[in-house]
């Protein structure tokens, strides 16, 4: 019996239709001639970002020191992100807080953090984008690196001028074995000052084939150093590099883990997710053992688990979190990222929660709870960076 449906026709038809539909949607949200900008920040938000009082910010403005904010009809002071960073520099030069400008100094190495877990839906991309935006708003120089061929992190930045995944504008061009390009050529500026991105595309899958061919020709584990060597070219320009890994433990993920100085493993507090994470750890351990036997190993400053999509009133999740805390101990971050409709809505708009005005949500308290949760987790991760740099 001859089946009627051609697999080739099916895949080609709907990949084309879906690509066109999503392209039209993206064009409607961000037309080619539109430039995406970051929202402005109220003085209360600026005070929180700079860890000073709002009265102090107001006093500086009244004395006409630092940047001049926009003053609305009702007297609110609004600052652009560029002005927030200018104010941070001003306070670091004239204030008493040593680390109000947190950028690393001589002797502190760029921190390269891999956000990884081969369980899909564990919030790797959400964790990466919110951490990247948090750190950029705090004044760090951040590079976000998309290592997932599905390119979710890339799509969250809208239409980036000059980016074309079909023209090899991804990290694969820098880590391929034949004629690699300089990593700096692949970096794109985003609409957030202090945040750059290297985008992803389907050509990242070619790394798996090229590694297999290279190992057949020369053997060894040189492929493990490809990501590290690519990032070494630009590490001096950044304080933190964040890598959003694919939901698989492939050659590219292994190379990123070798390049990393720290690892974050997001885990939803569900039985299937925790069980999958256990299998991920078991498989990773077997690979690391093979690499260790060959004289190659990855050394990190820290590796932490992060509970994501947590629902406080869900008893099974509370029990699973308690189990994880018992097993992982201090390697499980104290703060958990709650499941929130506010985060889901923001990502639907191709934005992080930091980009969206609170007033846009019909239930602002939902926004507040989500923001409090994300800020707490990100602050704990920031403390890990400081500890790695030897700061108090």
C-alpha positions as CSV (number, residue, x, y, z in Angstrom):
1,X,0.0,0.0,0.0
2,X,1.4,3.4,-1.1
3,X,1.1,6.1,1.5
4,X,-0.3,9.4,0.2
5,X,1.6,12.0,2.4
6,X,5.1,13.0,1.3
7,X,7.3,13.8,4.3
8,X,9.4,16.2,2.1
9,X,6.3,18.1,0.9
10,X,4.9,18.3,4.4
11,X,8.1,19.7,6.0
12,X,8.8,22.1,3.1
13,X,5.2,23.4,3.0
14,X,4.8,24.2,6.6
15,X,8.3,25.3,7.3
16,X,7.8,27.9,4.5
17,X,4.3,28.9,5.7
18,X,5.3,29.2,9.3
19,X,8.5,31.2,8.5
20,X,6.4,33.6,6.4
21,X,3.7,34.0,9.1
22,X,6.3,34.7,11.8
23,X,8.2,37.1,9.6
24,X,5.0,39.1,9.0
25,X,4.3,39.1,12.7
26,X,7.8,40.3,13.4
27,X,7.6,43.0,10.7
28,X,4.3,44.2,12.3
29,X,6.0,44.4,15.8
30,X,9.3,45.8,14.6
31,X,9.2,47.2,11.0
32,X,12.6,47.3,9.2
33,X,12.8,51.1,9.5
34,X,11.9,51.1,13.2
35,X,14.7,51.3,15.8
36,X,14.0,49.5,19.0
37,X,14.7,51.5,22.1
38,X,14.8,50.9,25.8
39,X,12.2,52.5,28.0
40,X,13.0,55.3,30.4
41,X,13.4,54.8,34.2
42,X,11.7,56.7,37.0
43,X,13.9,58.0,39.7
44,X,12.7,55.3,42.1
45,X,13.9,52.7,39.7
46,X,17.2,54.5,39.2
47,X,17.7,54.6,42.9
48,X,17.1,50.8,43.1
49,X,19.6,50.2,40.3
50,X,22.2,52.3,41.9
51,X,21.5,51.1,45.5
52,X,20.9,54.6,46.8
53,X,17.8,56.4,48.1
54,X,15.4,58.2,45.8
55,X,15.9,61.4,47.8
56,X,19.6,61.3,47.0
57,X,18.8,61.0,43.3
58,X,16.4,63.9,43.6
59,X,19.0,66.0,45.5
60,X,21.6,65.4,42.7
61,X,19.1,66.5,40.1
62,X,18.1,69.6,42.0
63,X,21.8,70.6,42.4
64,X,22.2,70.1,38.6
65,X,24.9,67.5,39.1
66,X,25.1,64.5,36.8
67,X,22.8,64.0,33.8
68,X,19.6,66.1,33.4
69,X,16.5,63.9,33.5
70,X,13.2,64.5,31.7
71,X,10.6,66.0,34.0
72,X,7.0,65.1,33.2
73,X,4.0,67.4,33.7
74,X,3.3,65.8,37.1
75,X,6.9,66.3,38.3
76,X,8.2,62.7,37.7
77,X,11.9,62.5,36.7
78,X,12.7,60.0,33.9
79,X,16.2,58.8,33.0
80,X,17.3,57.0,29.9
81,X,19.6,54.0,30.4
82,X,22.5,56.0,29.0
83,X,21.8,58.6,31.7
84,X,21.6,55.9,34.4
85,X,25.1,54.7,33.4
86,X,26.3,58.4,33.3
87,X,24.9,58.9,36.8
88,X,26.6,55.7,38.0
89,X,29.9,56.9,36.7
90,X,29.4,60.3,38.4
91,X,28.6,58.7,41.7
92,X,31.6,56.3,41.5
93,X,33.8,59.3,41.1
94,X,32.2,61.5,43.8
95,X,30.4,59.0,46.1
96,X,31.6,56.6,48.8
97,X,30.4,53.3,47.4
98,X,33.4,51.4,46.0
99,X,31.5,49.1,43.7
100,X,28.8,51.5,42.4
101,X,30.5,51.1,39.1
102,X,30.8,47.2,39.1
103,X,32.9,46.7,36.0
104,X,35.8,44.4,36.6
105,X,39.2,45.9,37.3
106,X,42.7,44.7,36.6
107,X,43.3,41.2,37.9
108,X,39.6,40.2,37.5
109,X,38.9,37.8,34.7
110,X,35.8,37.9,32.4
111,X,33.2,35.5,33.8
112,X,31.8,33.1,31.2
113,X,28.6,31.5,32.3
114,X,26.9,28.6,30.6
115,X,23.2,28.3,31.1
116,X,22.5,24.7,30.3
117,X,20.2,21.7,30.7
118,X,19.2,19.3,28.0
119,X,15.5,19.3,29.2
120,X,13.5,21.6,26.9
121,X,11.3,24.1,28.6
122,X,13.5,24.5,31.7
123,X,13.6,28.3,31.2
124,X,17.2,28.5,29.9
125,X,16.5,31.3,27.5
126,X,14.3,33.2,29.9
127,X,17.0,32.9,32.6
128,X,19.7,34.1,30.2
129,X,17.8,37.1,28.8
130,X,16.7,38.3,32.2
131,X,20.2,37.8,33.7
132,X,21.8,39.6,30.7
133,X,19.4,42.6,31.1
134,X,19.8,42.7,34.9
135,X,23.6,42.9,34.6
136,X,23.5,45.4,31.8
137,X,21.2,47.7,33.8
138,X,23.5,47.3,36.8
139,X,26.4,48.7,34.7
140,X,28.2,45.6,33.6
141,X,29.5,45.0,30.0
142,X,27.6,41.9,28.9
143,X,27.8,39.6,25.8
144,X,24.9,37.2,25.3
145,X,25.8,34.2,23.2
146,X,23.1,32.2,21.6
147,X,24.2,28.6,21.1
148,X,20.8,27.1,20.3
149,X,20.1,26.5,16.6
150,X,16.4,27.3,17.4
151,X,17.6,30.8,18.1
152,X,15.1,31.8,20.8
153,X,17.5,34.2,22.4
154,X,18.2,35.8,19.1
155,X,14.5,36.3,18.2
156,X,14.0,38.1,21.5
157,X,16.1,40.9,20.2
158,X,13.8,41.6,17.3
159,X,15.2,42.6,14.0
160,X,18.9,43.3,14.5
161,X,20.5,45.5,11.7
162,X,22.9,43.6,9.6
163,X,22.1,40.1,11.0
164,X,21.4,37.3,8.6
165,X,21.6,33.8,9.9
166,X,21.7,32.4,6.3
167,X,24.9,34.4,5.6
168,X,26.8,32.6,8.4
169,X,26.4,35.4,10.9
170,X,26.5,33.0,13.9
171,X,29.3,31.7,16.2
172,X,29.8,28.7,13.9
173,X,31.7,31.0,11.6
174,X,34.2,31.6,14.4
175,X,34.5,28.0,15.6
176,X,34.6,26.1,12.4
177,X,37.9,24.4,11.6
178,X,38.3,25.8,8.1
179,X,38.8,29.5,7.6
180,X,37.2,30.8,10.8
181,X,36.3,34.5,11.0
182,X,37.2,36.8,13.9
183,X,34.7,36.7,16.7
184,X,34.4,40.5,16.8
185,X,32.8,40.4,13.3
186,X,29.8,38.5,14.7
187,X,28.9,40.8,17.5
188,X,25.8,42.9,17.3
189,X,24.9,45.9,19.5
190,X,21.4,45.7,21.1
191,X,19.1,48.5,22.2
192,X,20.4,48.1,25.7
193,X,23.6,50.0,26.4
194,X,26.2,47.6,27.7
195,X,24.6,44.5,26.1
196,X,25.9,42.9,22.9
197,X,24.8,39.6,21.3
198,X,26.1,36.9,19.0
199,X,23.1,35.4,17.3
200,X,22.3,31.8,16.4
201,X,21.0,30.0,13.3
202,X,20.6,26.5,11.9
203,X,24.2,26.5,10.7
204,X,25.3,25.8,14.3
205,X,24.2,22.2,13.7
206,X,27.1,21.9,11.2
207,X,29.5,22.0,14.1
208,X,28.6,18.5,15.1
209,X,29.4,17.2,11.6
210,X,32.6,19.1,11.3
211,X,33.8,17.8,14.7
212,X,33.1,14.3,13.7
213,X,35.1,14.8,10.5
214,X,38.0,16.5,12.3
215,X,38.2,13.7,14.9
216,X,38.3,11.1,12.1
217,X,41.2,13.0,10.5
218,X,43.3,13.9,13.5
219,X,41.6,12.5,16.6
220,X,42.0,14.2,20.0
221,X,39.8,16.7,21.7
222,X,40.8,20.0,20.1
223,X,37.1,20.7,19.4
224,X,36.6,21.4,23.1
225,X,38.7,24.5,22.8
226,X,36.8,26.1,19.8
227,X,34.4,28.1,21.9
228,X,37.0,29.1,24.4
229,X,39.4,30.3,21.7
230,X,36.6,32.3,20.0
231,X,35.7,34.0,23.2
232,X,39.3,34.8,24.2
233,X,39.3,37.2,21.3
234,X,36.7,39.4,22.8
235,X,36.8,38.6,26.6
236,X,38.7,41.8,27.4
237,X,35.8,43.9,26.1
238,X,33.3,42.4,28.6
239,X,32.7,41.7,32.3
240,X,30.3,38.8,31.8
241,X,29.6,36.5,28.8
242,X,26.4,34.5,29.0
243,X,25.9,31.4,26.9
244,X,22.4,30.1,26.2
245,X,22.9,26.4,25.4
246,X,20.8,24.1,23.2
247,X,18.6,21.5,24.9
248,X,21.1,18.8,24.2
249,X,24.5,17.6,25.3
250,X,26.3,17.7,22.0
251,X,29.8,18.7,20.9
252,X,28.9,22.4,21.0
253,X,27.5,22.2,24.5
254,X,30.6,20.3,25.7
255,X,32.9,23.0,24.1
256,X,30.9,25.7,25.8
257,X,31.1,23.9,29.2
258,X,34.9,23.8,28.7
259,X,35.0,27.6,28.0
260,X,32.8,28.4,31.0
261,X,34.0,29.7,34.3
262,X,30.6,29.1,35.9
263,X,27.5,27.1,35.1
264,X,23.8,27.6,35.8
265,X,21.4,24.7,35.5
266,X,17.7,25.9,35.5
267,X,15.3,23.2,36.8
268,X,11.5,23.4,37.1
269,X,10.3,21.7,40.3
270,X,8.5,18.9,38.6
271,X,9.2,15.2,38.8
272,X,9.9,14.8,35.0
273,X,12.2,17.9,34.9
274,X,14.2,16.8,37.9
275,X,14.4,13.3,36.6
276,X,15.6,14.6,33.2
277,X,18.2,16.8,35.0
278,X,19.5,13.7,36.7
279,X,20.0,12.0,33.4
280,X,21.6,15.1,32.1
281,X,24.1,15.1,35.0
282,X,24.8,11.4,34.5
283,X,25.5,11.7,30.8
284,X,27.6,14.8,31.4
285,X,29.6,13.0,34.1
286,X,30.3,10.2,31.7
287,X,31.5,12.6,29.0
288,X,33.6,14.5,31.5
289,X,35.2,11.2,32.7
290,X,36.2,10.4,29.1
291,X,37.7,13.9,28.6
292,X,39.5,13.6,31.9
293,X,41.0,10.3,30.9
294,X,42.2,12.0,27.7
295,X,43.9,14.8,29.8
296,X,41.2,17.4,29.2
297,X,38.9,18.8,31.9
298,X,36.7,21.8,32.6
299,X,37.3,23.8,35.8
300,X,34.7,26.2,37.1
301,X,34.5,28.9,39.7
302,X,30.9,27.8,40.5
303,X,28.1,25.5,39.3
304,X,24.6,26.2,40.7
305,X,21.1,24.9,40.2
306,X,18.2,27.3,39.9
307,X,14.5,26.4,40.5
308,X,12.4,28.0,37.7
309,X,8.6,28.2,37.0
310,X,8.0,27.7,40.7
311,X,4.4,27.9,42.0
312,X,4.4,28.6,45.7
313,X,1.0,27.2,46.4
314,X,1.7,23.9,44.6
315,X,2.4,21.3,47.2
316,X,4.0,18.7,44.9
317,X,6.4,21.5,43.7
318,X,7.2,22.4,47.3
319,X,8.0,18.8,48.1
320,X,10.2,18.5,45.0
321,X,12.0,21.7,45.9
322,X,12.6,20.3,49.4
323,X,14.0,17.2,47.8
324,X,16.3,19.2,45.6
325,X,17.5,21.3,48.5
326,X,18.3,18.1,50.4
327,X,20.3,16.7,47.5
328,X,22.0,19.8,46.1
329,X,22.5,21.6,49.4
330,X,24.3,24.9,48.9
331,X,24.6,24.3,45.2
332,X,20.9,25.1,44.8
333,X,20.4,28.8,44.8
334,X,18.3,30.1,47.7
335,X,16.0,32.2,45.5
336,X,13.6,30.6,43.1
337,X,12.0,32.2,39.9
338,X,8.3,32.0,40.2
339,X,6.0,31.0,37.3
340,X,4.3,34.2,36.2
341,X,1.9,35.3,33.5
342,X,3.8,38.6,33.4
343,X,7.0,36.9,32.2
344,X,5.1,34.9,29.7
345,X,3.4,38.0,28.3
346,X,6.7,39.9,28.1
347,X,8.4,37.1,26.2
348,X,5.4,37.0,23.8
349,X,6.2,40.6,23.1
350,X,9.8,39.6,22.5
351,X,10.9,41.5,25.6
352,X,12.3,40.8,29.0
353,X,10.4,42.0,32.1
354,X,12.9,44.7,32.5
355,X,11.9,46.3,29.2
356,X,8.2,46.5,29.8
357,X,6.5,49.3,31.6
358,X,4.7,48.2,34.7
359,X,1.6,50.1,33.5
360,X,1.3,47.8,30.5
361,X,0.1,45.0,32.7
362,X,-3.6,44.7,33.7
363,X,-2.5,43.3,37.1
364,X,0.5,45.3,38.2
365,X,0.9,43.2,41.4
366,X,1.6,40.2,39.2
367,X,4.5,42.2,37.6
368,X,5.8,43.2,41.0
369,X,5.9,39.6,42.3
370,X,7.6,38.4,39.1
371,X,10.1,41.2,39.2
372,X,10.9,40.7,42.9
373,X,11.5,37.0,42.2
374,X,13.8,37.6,39.2
375,X,15.7,40.3,40.9
376,X,16.4,38.2,43.9
377,X,17.7,35.3,41.8
378,X,19.8,37.6,39.6
379,X,21.3,39.4,42.7
380,X,22.3,36.0,44.1
381,X,24.0,35.2,40.8
382,X,25.7,38.6,40.9
383,X,27.1,37.7,44.3
384,X,28.6,34.6,42.8
385,X,30.4,36.8,40.2
386,X,31.8,39.0,43.0
387,X,32.9,36.0,45.0
388,X,34.8,34.7,41.9
389,X,36.5,38.1,41.6
390,X,37.5,38.1,45.2
391,X,35.3,41.0,46.2
392,X,33.7,41.4,49.6
